[in-house]
Amino acid sequence: MTPALPLPAPEPSPAEQANAAVAAILESALRGGERGTVVDSPPGAGKSTLVVKAARELVGTGERLMIVAQTNSQVDDLVDRLARADGELAIGRLHGSDAAPSHTALQHPGVVASTKAAELRELPVVVATAAKWQWVKDVDPWRHAIVDEAYQMRSDALLAVARLFERALFVGDPGQLDPFSIVGTEAWAGLSYDPSQSAVVTLLAHNPGIVPHRLPVSWRLPSSAAPLVSDAFYPLAPFRAGTGPGARRLVLGAAPAPDGRIARGLADAADEVLDTAAGSGWGLLELPARRTIRTDPEAVAAVAAVVARLLARGGSAWSDEEETPLTADRVAVGTAHRDQAAAVRAALAALGVEGVTVDTANRLQGREYDVTVVLHPLSGRPDATAFHLETGRLCVLASRHRQACIVVTRAGIPELLDAHPSAEPVLLGVTSKFPDGWEANQAVLEHLRAHRVTATP
């Protein structure tokens, strides 16, 4: 009798995968052989939850801990999360004399704020921005540090604070925007001390023994979005959605008749693309091909029309059978430029729409909404510059949503990409970013083509 073949082991659930990854990360941070532990986190993978859990684990061993974030709002958010997770934990909030902590952080009795590190040195946890930490002097170094949003931190900022700790856990999203610089950085390109490189890229270049961990599950992106975002922006660090098909639903009410402030044809197209997005998680509203100014009036009007019609239909967002009304604060508009965002705000105000977040990709990083409406960075452009092709910009815009994302653009972007292939110079010592913006844009547009609705203003 032929023995039965063993059945294949069942695939672990998203929660099991995530828990195993976190356990390995904490083990490396506490007892690993390398001084640094790097964690690559896709959008909505629980990065902040990991930072809080790691902080509590490190403090639980009797160690004092310093945490480095990149902005004051990130610091205040971390302090708030830590205090809510452990009401008995004493937390130091180190800040500059001209940047007082927000009420979000100071509302907790265990939080102590000061402009002097020496006054907070004996507390279990001290949190501050990298810009503040670099001025800290005459204190004994901490044994452990956590660097949050490490891919947004420039390497020169890491160099300025590295003297303050012995071991560090670096957590960040490799698919988001690269560190920002207001000056040209060509003079340092390819050098080991290039200050424009992210802290993680420089750390890995100088420490080849560090193998990055990754969080394998996105709890934000629905099953309709995670495969596209993973394939287009994270081919070397794939992830899956934490929820299955049908767990997230966008339910829209009947479309009311337009009140005349939106052209009938545009209102009908907006309703059609909203229905498409509600059914599939994605929608592409495509205007006729045309070269335009950056604040393209017709594209701005189309974005505003989609948002206005969405809110007029009084929908709701369902997540694991829990219903949440789709209010204005759960909707966001993402653009590439601040003047585009300002134009969209003005267009929404003219339609009587208030409370919707409208901002650039840079400012939307780390935030999430039920529905996002995106003005494509290449819409109506005569060329494809490095700024508009930056992979992280499109990644941020396409990964803020829990239910659905609608992209508004003019036709002709694939042809524009073919006419402007990537022509960045190849520099010795510089690791090429993969995938590049040309490839990522093509992948996203190819997917969106199946969810396209054309509009004629």
VOGU-3710 file (C-alpha; in Angstrom, 3 decimals, decimal comma):
1> mtpalplpap> 0,000/0,000/0,000  1,444/3,337/-1,051  1,907/5,617/1,985  -0,119/8,818/1,848  1,844/11,912/1,041  1,932/14,471/3,864  -0,406/17,370/3,382  1,258/20,745/2,794  1,348/22,980/5,830  -1,446/25,560/5,749
11> epspaeqana> -0,401/29,102/4,896  -0,113/31,203/8,047  -2,767/33,841/8,541  -1,852/37,533/8,180  -1,885/37,905/11,969  0,415/34,887/12,400  2,821/36,241/9,786  2,859/39,677/11,393  3,365/38,293/14,911  6,260/36,101/13,796
21> avaailesal> 7,928/39,057/12,075  7,549/41,271/15,163  8,975/38,559/17,410  12,059/38,224/15,190  12,495/42,011/15,115  12,320/42,338/18,891  14,787/39,479/19,354  17,230/41,183/16,983  16,807/44,582/18,664  17,342/43,153/22,142
31> rggergtvvd> 19,956/40,479/21,571  21,116/40,577/17,940  24,784/40,532/17,037  24,637/43,743/15,002  24,416/47,182/16,578  21,580/48,125/14,247  18,289/46,455/13,357  16,472/47,707/10,246  12,749/47,173/9,665  11,144/47,848/6,289
41> sppgagkstl> 7,465/48,618/6,757  4,958/48,928/3,884  2,025/51,362/4,166  -0,249/50,626/7,110  1,775/47,665/8,377  1,704/48,750/12,026  4,987/50,631/12,129  3,915/52,872/15,018  2,528/49,855/16,872  5,904/48,149/16,471
51> vvkaarelvg> 7,749/51,202/17,799  5,502/51,313/20,885  5,838/47,556/21,479  9,627/47,662/21,032  9,893/50,637/23,399  7,934/48,839/26,103  9,985/45,644/25,636  13,277/47,554/25,933  12,124/49,491/28,984  10,906/46,245/30,497
61> tgerlmivaq> 14,481/44,929/30,525  15,519/47,837/32,752  17,084/49,859/29,940  16,600/53,569/29,407  15,603/54,414/25,855  15,823/57,385/23,496  13,483/57,680/20,520  14,274/59,771/17,448  11,505/61,001/15,137  11,674/63,440/12,247
71> tnsqvddlvd> 9,006/66,055/13,017  7,420/67,474/16,161  4,029/66,092/15,160  5,532/62,605/14,854  7,134/63,013/18,285  3,873/64,128/19,904  2,006/61,253/18,249  4,549/58,727/19,552  4,373/60,177/23,057  0,586/59,950/22,958
81> rlaradgela> 0,683/56,329/21,740  3,221/55,314/24,394  1,235/56,969/27,184  -2,013/55,326/26,061  -0,324/51,919/25,860  1,153/52,209/29,359  -0,332/54,781/31,708  2,351/54,065/34,327  5,267/54,794/32,000  7,187/58,028/32,637
91> igrlhgsdaa> 8,030/59,657/29,295  10,328/62,604/28,627  9,349/64,968/25,815  12,495/66,851/24,814  11,754/69,935/22,727  13,228/73,183/21,483  12,558/76,541/23,088  10,506/77,605/20,062  8,555/74,342/19,577  6,378/73,562/22,570
101> pshtalqhpg> 4,759/70,083/22,653  1,126/69,843/21,656  -1,770/69,079/23,977  -1,839/65,589/22,453  1,400/64,774/24,257  1,028/66,858/27,410  -2,469/65,617/28,316  -0,963/62,533/29,954  0,206/62,866/33,598  3,252/60,665/33,015
111> vvastkaael> 4,721/62,978/30,367  7,450/65,411/31,425  8,489/68,124/28,960  11,783/69,983/29,033  14,226/71,774/26,758  17,180/70,165/28,575  18,108/66,520/28,104  19,865/66,381/31,497  16,531/66,976/33,242  14,998/63,952/31,478
121> relpvvvata> 18,008/61,631/31,398  16,826/59,325/34,195  13,347/58,752/32,746  12,723/55,369/31,082  11,934/56,929/27,681  12,900/60,265/26,140  11,458/61,284/22,749  12,586/64,154/20,501  13,215/65,093/16,891  16,550/64,376/15,252
131> akwqwvkdvd> 17,045/68,138/14,935  16,742/68,510/18,724  18,852/65,457/19,593  21,823/66,757/17,625  22,242/69,613/20,144  22,297/67,327/23,166  25,720/67,346/24,854  27,396/66,327/28,099  25,183/63,317/28,818  26,119/59,650/28,990
141> pwrhaivdea> 24,948/57,756/25,905  21,812/55,628/25,987  22,296/51,930/25,374  19,246/51,662/23,107  17,583/53,982/20,609  14,657/53,701/18,217  14,714/55,773/15,032  11,206/56,229/13,620  10,594/57,126/9,939  14,244/56,257/9,347
151> yqmrsdalla> 13,942/56,472/5,543  12,947/60,132/5,896  16,066/60,862/7,952  19,133/62,110/6,083  22,445/60,425/6,780  24,000/63,642/8,091  21,241/63,792/10,733  22,067/60,225/11,769  25,754/61,092/12,003  24,910/64,006/14,308
161> varlferalf> 23,017/61,818/16,811  24,800/58,442/16,529  27,139/59,366/19,408  24,166/59,316/21,793  23,385/55,569/21,633  25,061/52,168/21,400  22,360/50,096/19,643  19,408/51,199/17,540  16,243/49,925/15,910  15,545/51,716/12,610
171> vgdpgqldpf> 11,924/51,571/11,435  10,639/53,129/8,230  8,883/52,782/4,881  11,330/52,337/1,971  8,624/53,176/-0,557  7,953/56,703/0,696  9,600/59,922/-0,402  13,350/60,272/-0,081  14,783/62,821/2,384  14,229/66,389/1,223
181> sivgteawag> 17,036/68,851/0,550  16,726/72,478/-0,552  20,254/72,546/-2,009  21,851/70,579/-4,818  23,556/67,380/-3,714  25,393/66,454/-6,904  28,772/67,229/-5,348  28,387/64,317/-2,894  26,760/61,776/-5,229  28,459/58,403/-4,917
191> lsydpsqsav> 30,497/59,292/-1,836  30,191/57,209/1,311  29,285/60,303/3,315  26,655/61,657/0,911  24,379/63,646/3,292  21,385/63,401/0,969  21,126/59,624/1,314  18,670/58,288/3,852  19,935/57,110/7,216  19,032/53,500/6,373
201> vtllahnpgi> 20,779/53,458/2,987  23,980/54,789/4,561  23,722/52,440/7,532  23,361/49,373/5,299  26,173/50,509/3,013  28,606/50,675/5,953  27,264/47,597/7,776  26,852/44,759/5,260  26,093/42,317/8,081  22,728/43,965/8,764
211> vphrlpvswr> 19,916/42,168/6,936  16,684/44,195/7,007  13,569/42,675/8,533  10,203/43,463/7,011  6,641/43,695/8,189  4,757/41,396/5,783  1,167/42,606/6,221  -0,590/45,908/5,510  -3,570/46,436/7,788  -4,576/49,635/5,980
221> lpssaaplvs> -4,705/48,681/2,321  -7,642/46,495/1,262  -7,158/43,278/-0,695  -7,953/45,236/-3,876  -4,974/47,559/-3,362  -2,225/45,620/-1,594  -1,192/43,457/-4,597  -0,783/46,480/-6,890  1,090/48,609/-4,354  3,295/45,664/-3,392
231> dafyplapfr> 4,173/44,729/-6,988  4,613/48,304/-8,244  6,563/49,794/-5,330  7,874/46,958/-3,122  9,019/44,160/-5,473  11,951/43,335/-3,177  9,860/43,409/0,007  6,420/42,046/-0,952  3,511/42,154/1,466  -0,116/41,088/1,641
241> agtgpgarrl> -3,326/42,669/2,859  -4,448/41,916/6,397  -8,055/41,624/5,237  -9,544/39,370/2,575  -11,929/40,098/-0,299  -15,214/41,543/0,891  -13,907/42,572/4,314  -13,786/46,196/3,178  -16,718/47,770/1,356  -17,618/51,254/0,222
251> vlgaapapdg> -21,383/51,684/0,025  -22,700/54,801/-1,713  -26,193/56,238/-1,688  -28,164/57,107/-4,787  -26,739/59,948/-6,859  -28,786/63,128/-6,344  -29,395/65,438/-9,276  -26,564/67,998/-9,738  -27,388/71,424/-8,346  -25,927/73,282/-11,316
261> riargladaa> -22,539/74,136/-9,781  -21,042/71,085/-11,513  -21,551/70,546/-15,256  -23,944/67,659/-15,899  -21,447/65,697/-18,001  -18,719/66,026/-15,368  -21,134/65,098/-12,558  -22,217/61,975/-14,451  -18,577/60,964/-15,037  -17,772/61,577/-11,361
271> devldtaags> -20,685/59,379/-10,278  -19,625/56,639/-12,695  -16,029/56,583/-11,468  -17,252/56,565/-7,858  -19,416/53,528/-8,596  -16,420/51,884/-10,263  -14,226/52,576/-7,232  -16,893/51,344/-4,830  -17,026/48,053/-6,690  -13,318/47,486/-7,315
281> gwgllelpar> -11,366/49,738/-4,943  -9,914/51,760/-7,820  -11,158/54,368/-10,253  -9,491/56,343/-13,044  -11,206/59,528/-14,248  -9,503/60,468/-17,500  -9,775/63,871/-19,156  -8,812/64,476/-22,802  -5,068/64,604/-23,525  -3,722/68,147/-23,421
291> rtirtdpeav> -0,669/70,039/-22,240  -1,719/72,411/-19,496  -0,426/74,704/-16,805  0,388/73,043/-13,492  -2,878/74,122/-11,838  -4,937/72,727/-14,715  -8,413/74,272/-14,152  -10,280/71,365/-15,744  -8,381/68,715/-13,749  -8,884/70,705/-10,549
301> aavaavvarl> -12,614/70,977/-11,304  -12,773/67,222/-11,929  -11,091/66,446/-8,591  -13,492/68,783/-6,780  -16,461/67,253/-8,594  -15,499/63,720/-7,530  -15,162/64,784/-3,888  -18,388/66,789/-3,896  -20,393/63,971/-5,501  -18,872/61,435/-3,091
311> larggsawsd> -20,018/63,408/-0,042  -23,383/64,251/-1,621  -24,154/60,537/-1,911  -23,832/60,016/1,850  -21,945/56,746/1,750  -20,487/54,547/4,449  -17,314/52,534/4,845  -17,545/48,933/6,037  -14,611/47,173/7,659  -15,113/43,665/9,047
321> eeetpltadr> -18,868/44,253/9,255  -18,415/47,517/11,143  -20,011/50,530/9,468  -18,573/54,047/9,618  -20,289/57,036/7,962  -18,179/58,481/5,147  -17,755/62,019/6,438  -15,502/64,745/5,055  -12,728/64,083/7,577  -12,371/60,536/6,194
331> vavgtahrdq> -11,661/61,798/2,668  -8,405/63,254/1,340  -7,114/64,778/-1,876  -3,465/64,304/-2,782  -1,439/66,434/-5,202  2,207/66,838/-6,199  2,430/70,616/-5,643  1,192/73,057/-3,025  -0,355/75,391/-5,603  -2,394/72,468/-6,954
341> aaavraalaa> -3,607/71,729/-3,432  -4,552/75,383/-2,960  -6,492/75,363/-6,239  -8,412/72,232/-5,196  -9,259/73,782/-1,808  -10,647/76,848/-3,570  -12,683/74,688/-5,958  -14,124/72,671/-3,070  -14,985/75,832/-1,164  -16,871/77,117/-4,211
351> lgvegvtvdt> -18,927/73,902/-4,100  -19,612/74,304/-0,396  -17,397/71,366/0,634  -15,538/71,712/3,939  -13,482/69,418/6,153  -11,716/67,424/3,438  -7,935/67,126/3,784  -6,190/68,515/0,701  -2,412/68,363/0,697  0,757/67,290/-1,076
361> anrlqgreyd> 2,216/63,796/-0,971  4,953/65,003/1,375  2,415/66,087/3,979  0,142/63,062/3,559  2,888/60,594/4,457  1,915/58,427/7,402  -1,777/59,350/7,266  -4,769/57,254/6,236  -8,329/57,845/5,040  -11,267/55,779/3,847
371> vtvvlhplsg> -11,232/57,309/0,352  -8,560/59,306/-1,447  -8,762/61,302/-4,667  -5,419/61,796/-6,391  -4,391/64,309/-9,049  -1,771/62,351/-10,956  1,673/64,051/-10,826  2,152/63,682/-14,610  -1,317/64,882/-15,660  -1,117/67,418/-18,498
381> rpdatafhle> 2,656/67,791/-18,288  4,861/68,347/-21,345  7,716/66,380/-19,771  8,466/63,758/-17,131  10,946/65,280/-14,689  12,735/63,462/-11,884  10,457/65,206/-9,355  7,267/63,957/-10,984  8,701/60,498/-11,637  9,897/59,961/-8,060
391> tgrlcvlasr> 8,622/56,553/-7,041  7,829/57,580/-3,481  5,503/60,390/-4,555  3,134/58,133/-6,463  3,480/55,426/-3,804  2,332/57,794/-1,056  -0,590/59,072/-3,126  -1,750/55,553/-4,026  -1,478/54,034/-0,547  -3,360/56,315/1,880
401> hrqacivvtr> -6,768/54,637/1,532  -8,624/51,914/3,402  -11,508/51,534/0,943  -10,939/53,142/-2,435  -8,666/55,437/-4,432  -9,736/57,525/-7,445  -7,027/58,915/-9,723  -7,822/61,966/-11,863  -5,585/62,601/-14,841  -5,411/63,601/-18,449
411> agipelldah> -4,944/60,945/-21,100  -1,530/60,479/-22,681  0,676/59,609/-19,702  1,881/56,266/-21,167  2,919/58,119/-24,330  4,617/60,798/-22,216  6,563/58,119/-20,360  7,619/56,489/-23,637  8,788/59,871/-24,927  10,782/60,570/-21,742
421> psaepvllgv> 12,509/57,341/-20,734  14,587/57,408/-17,597  17,816/59,204/-18,432  19,358/59,683/-15,011  23,157/59,459/-15,138  24,672/56,292/-13,736  26,977/57,268/-10,863  29,570/55,022/-9,289  28,793/54,203/-5,677  25,103/55,107/-5,979
431> tskfpdgwea> 22,609/52,280/-5,584  19,926/52,531/-8,252  16,450/52,804/-6,800  14,265/49,893/-7,813  11,710/50,100/-9,184  12,245/53,459/-10,845  9,458/55,971/-11,359  9,026/55,124/-15,032  8,391/51,457/-14,269  6,129/52,151/-11,262
441> nqavlehlra> 3,967/54,613/-13,217  3,516/52,167/-16,071  2,512/49,391/-13,667  -0,070/51,574/-11,898  -1,558/52,939/-15,112  -1,793/49,471/-16,631  -3,826/48,342/-13,620  -6,031/51,445/-13,602  -6,898/51,071/-17,280  -9,494/48,443/-16,346
451> hrvtatp> -11,241/50,984/-14,083  -11,207/53,964/-16,468  -14,037/56,415/-16,973  -13,618/59,176/-19,534  -14,858/62,690/-18,905  -15,333/65,697/-21,158  -15,402/68,994/-19,222
//
